[in-house]
Amino acid sequence: MNHKTLIKKGRVHDGEKFLGEFDILINQDKILDIGIFNDVVADKMIDAKGFVVSPGFIDVQNMTYQLSNLESNEGVNLTSQGITSVVIGNCGNSGVLEDEKTFIKRLELLRNIKLGINVGMLVGHNSLRKFILGSGERSATQEETAQMSTIVEEALAAGALGLSSGLMYSPGLFAEQEELVLLTSIVRRYNKTYATHMRDEGNTLEEAVLEALDTAASSNSRLLISHLKVTGKQNRGKSIKCVSLIEQRRKTQEVFLDYYPYSATSTVLSIILPAEILSKINGDLKNLEFSVEDETIVEKTGKQNLCPNSWADIVVVTVTVPDIVGKSIFEISKEKNETPYQSIVKILNHDPNTRVVFHNIADEAELENFATLSYSMVATDGYVYRTDSLEATHPRNYGAFPRALNKFVIEKPIMTAEEFIRKATSLPAKVFNMQNRGRIEKDYYADLAIYELDQIQENATYEKPYLLSTGMKNVLVNGLEVLTENKFTNQFPGMLIE
């Protein structure tokens, strides 16, 4: 039975540009027509007079990997931002592999569970390495690389959108370029995308950018540099050289980037540990032991050196250790009368998954240099959360898109609203080769957001990172309203994007 929805008199942005005031007629999950329909009878009518109607936003850089968390998950933290589709499994992590067919099984699961938003999945390189190499804290043999290649090929053929790497994290940081080129050559064969969390975003940022560009060039694959930023006060100014490197390569390569509009990062505390320490414990943080030698290495090369206030800028946001959430590593060590590294060893022994926020690590001016590029996209670098979840550790999960809109379009305009919407809709659909999404066109899926540009508001803070954004009048996923006036409608029309 057909179900028609008519959106009346909205200011329509088709994903590329503003078209003017038009009606949009939806039949079931697809756009039937765009025009002026005075005599059409529809089952549902939405008055959009005075509102922008655009394709729903697409979050290309999402860290969700536990698919059980997506079952009957409203994803209100995303839909309240106008996001209707998300790419998960980024930064090399797509969950633990149980067997060689795990990715195929997960794609099938995503086809059948109740989804609040559309979901596309990447194959995580770190997940692959852990499955094939064990801990993975070493180079892969030719046979092991061949095994990884087989799994990647089968996953891409089954519907995965591409491959993600997390080369700053173990065990990805032990991967050699030859391994990455071989895997990304398979990505190219299927016309998919290679998304990389590079080896570094600070002192060796330019080298990391070149490695990503060279890897993609060697395999002729489409490249997405994840959450590009410049970390560390001593590295300010490097965005100019990075942009120059990327612009030069874009003459012959497909290169894109995404960013999240905050000066603080959120990640695992273990990122403090360099490869030489991780290799000694074979990646098992519960075996980490304190030594003066290791402490000297960390104090010299650790990521804390990228923060202006060092250990005082690194704040614990999730941990099973009592009474230290919300405190900096400096505060914790001072209270315990020990050095910061001694505290870190104890924390990681107790809870290897401890997460922290690195405050003041990135520079706003550098961020603007990336945000203004025609091939850059805002992303959350977050997770899909259920209603009333208090698990978020960074406001980007709930506010990245509204924040970018306000910062870069309204408060300090470095791009037009028209350009911002293009880079949040049709551009990400192009980057991941999403068929019939990211635009308002006949026969495209009716993923739509209806809003007033100056009413979109980020409410999440570092103290309360789980506050919903406001300002969305309606959000439709595949033709059904999932959000009306910031209220979830208890419908799950999301699909697997493949």
N, C-alpha and C positions, 0 to 999 in steps of 0.2 A: 504494500500500500504506500503510495507516494505521500510525502509530508513536505509541504512547501512553507518556507519562511521568507518574508519580504522585509528587507531593511530599507527604510524610506529616508530619502533626502539627506544622506550623509555626504560629507566632503571626502570623496573617495581618492585614496592613494593606492595605485594598482601594484605597488612593489617597486616601481621605478620612478614614478612621478605622480603628482596630484592631477586628477582628471577634471575635477569640478564637482558639482552637486548632482548625484545620481542615486537611483534605487538599485538594490542588488537582490535578485531573486534566486533563492536556494531551493533545490529539490533534493531531499534526502541529505547526502553528505557532500554534494557537489554544487558549484555555482552554475545555475542554469542560464542566467543572462544579466547584463548590466545595462541600465537605461533609465527611462521614465515610464513607470507602469501605473497609470491611474486607475485602470479597470481590473487589475489582477486581484483575484481572491486567493488569499493564503491562509494556512492554518495558524500561522503566527506572524504578527507584525511588530517590528521594532522601530520606533521613531528615533532616527539618528540626526534630526535637524540640529545644526550647530556643533555636531561632533565629527571628528575624523573617523573614517572607517578605513582600516588598512589590513593587509594580511597580518596574521598573528606573528609575533616575534619568534625567532628561532635561536635557541641557546646552543651554540656549537661546542661549548667547552664545559661539560658537566662531568662530575667525578663519580656519579652513582655507578655501582658495580654489583650490589647485592639485589638481584632481581626480585627476591621475595618482598623487598621493600616497595616494589612498584605495584603489587597486587592490591587492587581497590584503593590506590593512593591518589588522592585528589590533586596533589601537586600544587596546592594553593599558593605556596611560596613563589611559584613560577607564574601561574595563571594570573595572579594579582598584579604581576608586572606586564601582562599582555603576552606572555610566552605561551605558545601552543604546541611547539615541537622542541625536542631536546636530543642532543647527541651524547650518549653516555659511554663509559669505559675509557675515559681520557687518561692521559699521563702514564700510559703503560699498564694501567690496572683495570682489568675487566673481571676480576674475581679469581678464586682458586679453581684450577682445572681438575676435574675428577678423572677424566679420561680424554682420549683424542677427539671424541665427538662432542665434547662439552659445549663448544660454541654453537654447534648445530642444534643441540638440545635447548640451549638458552634462546635462540632465535624462535624456535617452535613454541617455547613457553611464552615469549612476548607476543606471539600471534594469538594466544588463547586467554591470557589473563585480562582482568578488567583494568584499563588504563585511563587515568584522568587526562593525560596529554599524549601526543604522538612521541614515539621513542625510536631512535636509531642507535645501533650498537657498533662500537669499534672493537677490534681485536687488540688486547693489551699485550705489548711486547714483554713487559716484566712478568706478567702472568704466564706467558709462554715459556720464558726462561726458567722460572721456578719449577714448572712442570717437567720440562725436558732435562734440565741440568741439575735438578735438586735445588740447592740453595742458590746456585747461579753466580756465585762470587768469583768468576773466572771467565776466560774466553771460551767460546763454544767451538767444538770440533766440527769438521765438515759434516759428519754424520748427524750431529745434533742440530746443526743449521738446516740440514735437509729435512729432519723431522719437523722442525718449526715451520718450514716452508710448506709442507704438506698440510698442516693444520690451518695455516693462514689461507691457503688456496681453497680448501674445503669451506671455510667460514665465509670467505668472500663470495664464493659461488652460491652459498645458502642464503645470502642476504646481508651480511655485515657491510657497513659503510666504508670500512677502511682499517688501517692499522694505526695504533697510537704507541708512542714511546715515552718513557720517563727516564731520561738519561742522567738526571741529577740524583736519582734514587737507585738504591741497590735492588735487584742485580743489574738493571739496565746500564749503570755506569761502567760495568765491566765489558760491555759489548763493543766489539770493534766495528769499524765502518764497513768492512767487507760483509759482515753479517747483516747489517742494516740495508745495504744496497741490494743484497739478494732478496730480502723480504719485501722491500719497497718495489722491486721490479715486478713482483706478483701483484701488488696493489695497482701498478700502472696497467698491467694486462687486463684488469677488470674495470678500468676507468674509475677507480676509487681514490681515496685521499689518505695521505700520510700526515698525521698530526703529531707534532713532537713537543714535549717539554724538554727543552734543550739542556745540555750539560751544565750550563752556568748562565746566570743573568746579572753577574757582577763583574769581578776582576777580569775574567776571560770571556766576557760577553761576545765580543767581536769574533773570537775564534769559534765560539759555539754557534753563532749565526752562520759562519762560513761552513762549518761541518754540516749543518742542516741543509744549506743550499747545495753543497757538493754531493751529499747523499741523494737528494732528490734529482739533481742533474744527472748523476751517474745512472739512475734507474729511469729517468724521464718521468718521474711521478709528480703528481700534484701535491704541493706542500702547504701545510697550515702550521705556522709557528704559534704555539699555545701561549696564552697570557704573557705576551712580550712586555718586558719592563726593564728598567735599569735600576739595579739595587746597589746601594752604597754611595755615601756622599762623595767618596773619592772617584767615583765613576761617572759623575754627572757630566753630561755633554756627549756621552757615547751614543745617544739615540741618533744623532746626526750622521755619524759614520755607519751605524746599523741601517738606517734608512737608505743611505747611499749604496750600500752593498746590495740591499734587496731591490732597489730601483734598477740597478744595473742588470741584475739577474732576471728581473721581470720582462726584460726585452726578449728573452728566449725561454723562460720558465714560467710555469703557473705557480705563483707564490702569494700566499695570503697570511694574515695574522689576526689574532684576537687579543683582547685586553679586558681587564676589569678595572673600573674607575676608582681605585682606592690606593692609598699610599702604604697600607699595611698588608702583609701577606698572612696566610694561615696554612700551616702544614704540620708534619710530624716533627717532634723534637729530635728524632734520630738523624735528621738531615744535617745536624751539627757535626756528625761523625764523618771524617774523610774515609776514602776507600781503604787506606792502609790499616785502619783500625777495624773496619767491617770485615776485611778479609781474614784477619786474625781470629775472629770469633765465628767465622763462617756464616755471618748474617744473623746469628741468634743473639739478640740483645740481652737475653737473660744470662748469657755467659760473659757479658761485658764486665771487666774488672778495672778498678782504678789503678793507674800507674802515673808517676810523675812524667814519664816520657810521653805517654798519650796526652796528658794534660797540656804539655808544652806544644804538641802538634795542634791540638784543638785551639788553644789560645792564639796560635800563630795563624792558622788557616781556617778556623771555624766561621760559619755564617754570621755569628754575632758581631764580627768585625765590620759587617755591612750596615749595622744599625748605629746611628749617631751616639746613642747612649749604651751601646754594647749590651751586656746582660740585663740591664735595667729595662730595655725595650722588648725583651722576650718574655711574654706573659703566658702562663699555662691556662688553657681554656677547657681541656677535657683530660681527665686522669682518674684512675681508681684510687690513687693515694689521697687520703683525707686531708682537708684543710689547706690545700695549696692552689686550688683553682682561683684564678683572678690575681695571683701573685706573680711577680717577675722572678726569673731565675736568680737575679741579684738579691731580692728580698728573701727568697727561700734559703739561699746559702748563708745569708747574714744571720737569719734566725737560728739556723742549725750550727752556726759557727764553723763553717767549712767553706771550701772553695766552690765556685760555680760548677766546675767539672765534677767534683765529688758529688754534688747534689744531683747532677744529670745522670751519673752512673746509677745512683740509688733509684731515681725515678724510673729510668728505663728498665732496670732489673725488675721492678715491681710491675710496671705497665709499659711494655714496648710500643704500644699504640698511642701514647701520650701525644696530644696535639697542642700547639702553641700558636700565638700570633706574634709576628715580628713587626713591631710598630716603627713608623718613620723610615722604613727601609727603601721605599721608592720615592721618586721625585715627581711632583705634579707637572712640572714643565716638560719633563721627558715623556710623561704619559700623554700629554696633549700632542706632542710631535707624532706619536703613533696613532692616536685617536683620529686625527685629521686626515689620515691617508684614505684614499678612495677604496682601498682593498682591505681595510681593517674593520673588525666587527666587535661590538661589545659582547661580553659573555659573563656568566656568573662564576665560573670555576667552582661551582657549588654542588649541591645535592637536591634530589627531589624529596620534599618533606610532606608528611601528612598534616592535616588540620590540627592545630594546638600542639605541634611538636616543639620541644624546647631543646633540640639537639644541635641546632646550628651554632657554629663557632665563629662566624664572620658575617657581617651584614650583607656581603655580596650575594649570599644565598637568597635574600629576600628583597634586595634593593638595587642590584647592579644596573638594570635597564632604566628605571626612573632616575637614578643618580646621574647616569651618563646623559640622559635627555636634558635634565636640568642644568648640569654643569656645562655641557658643550653646545647646547642649542639655545637655552634661555639666559642663564646667568653670564656666561662668557662665550658668546657664539663663535665657535670655530668651524661650525658646519650648519647648514640649514636643516629645518625639520624634515624637508623633503629628502635630503641626503641621509639623515639619520635613519629614517624609516627604510630607505632602500638598503642600507647596510645592516639592518636588523631583520630583513625579510628575504628579498630576492637574492641578495648576495650570498648569504649562508646556504640557501637552497642550491645555488649554483656551485658553491665550493664542494658540497657533498652530493651533487648530482641527484637531488631529490626531485622525483618526477611529480609534476602537477601540484607543487606546493611553493609557497613563497610569493605568490602573485594573486591578484584578483583578476581572473580571466574565466571565460566560459570553460566548463569541464574541469576546472581546477577544484581541489578539495576546499571546502568552505571553512578554512581556518582563519578566523577574523577577530580583530580587536576594535572596539568602539570606545573613543575617549576624547577628552578635551586636553590639548597639549599642555596647557598651563595648570592643569589640575592633577597631573601625575605626580605622586609624592612618595619618596622613599622615607620610611619611618624607622627602619632597623638601625640600631646603633651598635657599637662594640660592646656596650654594657647589656643591651637587649637586642641581640642580633636576629631574633625570631619574630619581630613585629612585621605584619603584612604591609606591603605598599598599598596605597589607595589611589583612586582616580579613574579606574577602569569602569566604564558603564556596563559593557557586556563583553564577554569573551566566548567565542564559539570554536569548538574543535569538531571538525568533520560535520559541520551543520547543526550541531547541538550546543546550546548554551551550557557552559561549565561554570561560568561566573556571572552573576548579575548583582551590580552594586556591592561588590566585594563579598558576596555570599555564594558559597558553593551550591550547585543545584542538584547534587547527588546523582550525576550522570557520568558515565565512564565511556565516552565515545572514542578514546585514543586508539591509534593503530601502530603497528610496527612499520617504520619507514625502512624500505629496502630497495 
